Amino acid sequence: MRRRYIQRGLELVEVSLDYVPEPVNSDAVLWNDRSYQDANDPRFSSRSTHREYMRANGLASFDDYKEQFKRDREKRLAFYRGEDASRKGDIAQAIEVNRGRS
């Protein structure tokens, strides 16, 4: 007789031959609205009703700032590469101040 086992922690657990494991990828819930339906929250039952609720109440979710985070990251990287536009003006001003002292 065939048997099938899965490992849970340090233990082997026998399962049926047609056992299908739950998805390991935590992002799997993002591909459907099941998490909204399982939440039993009467305010919303799908992503669209959730977004409408958020907008109507002046709320924002993390993904609403995705583009802002991208722009801010680019600004930080440019700063650390020495591409800060204000830096040239600061250097020119410092040179002029030092010339005036000589």
C-alpha positions in Angstrom: 0.0 0.0 0.0 1.3 3.4 -1.0 1.6 6.2 1.6 2.4 9.8 1.4 4.0 12.0 4.0 4.7 15.7 4.4 7.1 17.4 6.8 5.8 19.8 9.4 8.6 21.1 11.4 10.7 18.1 12.4 7.8 15.7 12.1 6.5 13.6 9.2 2.7 13.6 8.9 0.8 11.1 6.8 -1.6 12.7 4.3 -3.9 11.3 1.6 -2.5 10.5 -1.8 -4.5 13.3 -3.4 -3.4 15.9 -0.8 -2.6 19.3 -2.2 -0.6 21.7 0.0 -1.7 25.2 0.6 0.3 27.8 -1.4 3.5 28.8 0.3 3.6 32.2 -1.5 1.9 34.7 0.8 1.2 36.9 -2.3 -1.2 34.3 -3.5 -4.1 36.1 -1.7 -3.5 39.1 -3.9 -4.5 37.3 -7.0 -8.2 37.1 -6.0 -10.7 38.6 -3.7 -11.0 35.6 -1.4 -9.3 37.5 1.5 -12.0 40.1 1.3 -14.8 37.5 1.3 -13.3 35.6 4.2 -12.9 38.7 6.3 -16.7 38.9 6.9 -16.5 42.6 6.9 -19.7 44.1 5.7 -18.0 47.3 4.4 -16.5 45.6 1.4 -16.4 42.2 -0.3 -13.9 42.9 -3.1 -10.9 45.1 -4.0 -13.1 47.6 -5.8 -15.4 48.1 -2.9 -12.5 48.3 -0.5 -10.9 51.0 -2.7 -14.2 52.9 -2.9 -14.4 52.7 0.9 -10.9 53.9 1.4 -11.4 56.8 -1.0 -14.7 57.8 0.5 -13.2 57.9 4.0 -10.0 59.8 3.0 -7.8 56.7 3.6 -4.9 55.4 1.6 -3.2 52.0 1.3 0.5 51.3 0.9 0.2 50.7 -2.8 -1.2 54.2 -3.4 2.3 55.5 -2.7 4.2 53.1 -5.0 5.1 55.8 -7.6 6.1 58.2 -4.8 8.4 55.6 -3.2 10.0 55.1 -6.6 10.6 58.8 -7.2 12.0 59.2 -3.6 14.4 56.3 -4.1 15.7 57.8 -7.3 16.3 61.1 -5.6 18.2 59.3 -2.8 20.3 57.4 -5.2 21.1 60.5 -7.2 22.1 62.3 -4.0 24.5 59.5 -2.9 26.0 59.5 -6.4 26.7 63.2 -6.0 24.1 64.3 -8.6 22.3 66.7 -6.3 21.5 69.8 -8.4 21.7 72.2 -5.5 25.3 71.0 -4.6 26.8 72.8 -7.6 25.3 76.1 -6.5 26.4 75.5 -2.9 30.0 74.9 -4.1 30.0 78.0 -6.4 28.7 80.1 -3.5 31.4 78.8 -1.1 34.1 79.6 -3.7 32.8 83.1 -4.1 32.7 83.6 -0.3 36.3 82.4 0.0 37.5 84.6 -2.8 36.0 87.6 -1.1 38.0 86.8 2.0 41.4 86.7 0.2 
